[in-house]
Amino acid sequence: MKAPVITTPRDTVVALLLRDGATHRADLARVMGVSRTTVTNVVAPLVAKGILSAGDDSAETGTGTPKKQRLAISQRCGLLVSIVSRRTTLTVGIAALDGRLLGSEVKHGGALDSGSMRLQSAIEMVRRLQVDLGLGEVPILLSHVAVNSQTDSTTGEILGGRASAAWVDVNPKTMVEAALGSPVKVENSSRLLAFVEHLAHPEARNLIYAHLTGGVAMGQIINGEIAAGSHGGAGELGHLSIDHNGRPCECGNRGCLGRYVGSEFLEEEFAAILGPGASITDGIAAARRGDYAAQRIIDQTGTLMGEALASVCNLLDPDLIVLGGPVAGAGDLYVEPVREAIKRRALPLITRTLRVTCASATSNPESVVAAAFELLKRDHRGFDRIVDTILGMPH
């Protein structure tokens, strides 16, 4: 652990506590390379002004013996917010400035809601959660918004064409900035989910997350960082054409992968063998009972996904591929054909140690918003802005 490159000891203390969370004075002194007395002299006015709070660890030890105080950024200095829009869920979270999750809320349903309705609901959820936490008057200093559509990472514009019809004329960045009064960092939700899985598998420096729902979205982690592309448009695996004369796609092209493995297609296939209204969950249950036709649908889906991912593997050489979405509930029935297709199509150097597994961490809403807060902490520009805001606040 190294001290951030900040100009003054006061700035360095604040930056360390933001980055690493509650810390003892002795640990701050060791990281900064100064005496504990120096740290105490720096910290004392910050505690007096209410910028830092001091508590002890006696409750954690269970001994009742007073321990050295741990210092933390006061919750009253400000908050971080995460909003995550997925196909059938809307999740919001509020954290302290050091990333500690203070509370979260999940709303289910609404796959066909417009983007503006979703964001308005999210804003209302954030304000309600603030009040419930007793932090209604505390300013929000930085927000992270992840949406299930192609979004320009700089401007916040939605540019997914007909595939993003629900988000027409909606700019998540400007809408949330206006409502919450804080700068907003925007991201595609699939790339956020890729980062969630990376945090759950830190040994995988290079990871591919492929999420199959209405289409096929992909997030890629390269050397531990999200690879979003120049404008935030990377990872649209579902619009890779596998048949140029094939099914028309809402993007305007033909034969896109998502038209052959997306949830709408799979539900049609399962309904044909199980009856009208059959869901992907019903199809998976039938396959587990030994229904050959249902098993065949899942196997074909896995094979097509694996063939597409083999090209991705040849380009990016990942350590780990994580499969998400409802069909991943089939477990090995889905993973095995994906793995076998990659092994057949990708180069041996790449497949030799490659692992393929189903998503696990992304099903936990708290893990998802926690990953967003970690991304905010890694945003150097936003991080520096928070330090400046805290130290410039009237107390």
Secondary structure, 3 states (H helix, E strand, C coil): CCCCCCCCHHHHHHHHHHHHCCEEHHHHHHHHCCCHHHHHHHHHHHHHCCCEEEECCHHHHCCCCCCCCEEEECHHHCEEEEEEECCCEEEEEEEECCCCEEEEEEEECCCCCCHHHHHHHHHHHHHHHHHHCCCCCCCEEEEEEEECCCECCCCCCECCHHHHHHHCCCCHHHHHHHHHCCCEEEEEHHHHHHHHHHHHCCCCCCEEEEEECCCEEEEEEECCEECCCCCCCCCCHHHCECCCCCCECCCCCECECHHHHCHHHHHHHHHHHHCCCCCHHHHHHHHHCCCHHHHHHHHHHHHHHHHHHHHHHHHHCCCEEEEECHHHHHCHHHHHHHHHHHHHHCCHHHHCCCEEEECCHHHCHHHHHHHHHHHHHHCHHHHHHHHHHHHHCCC
